[in-house]
Amino acid sequence: MAEAPVPQAISKLSFEEALGELEKIVRQLEEGRGHLDDAIKAYERGALLKRHCEAKLKEAQARVEKIVLGPDGQVGAEPVDLDR
């Protein structure tokens, strides 16, 4: 079953904005503030924010390059494997 797309309101957020909102939701849920229905909605939004943050991190990882100096003294770049 394919995941539903992240709503545009969330996909427009920067990584930092989404992470900040996610942290706020986590604090609220941990503190048990609010009603059950509100907690469920917050959890659902938090799950979407988490997916958005993960996608942003993968995008950043794909762009990260390691600068290398070749044997001929030429500077080049090679992809970094961050999974090691």
Buried (B, 14 or more C-beta within 10 A) or exposed (E): EEEEEBEEEBBEBEBEBBBEBBEEBBEBBEEEEEEEEEBEEBEEBBBBBBBBBEBBEEEEEEEEEEEEEEEEEEEEEEEEEEEE
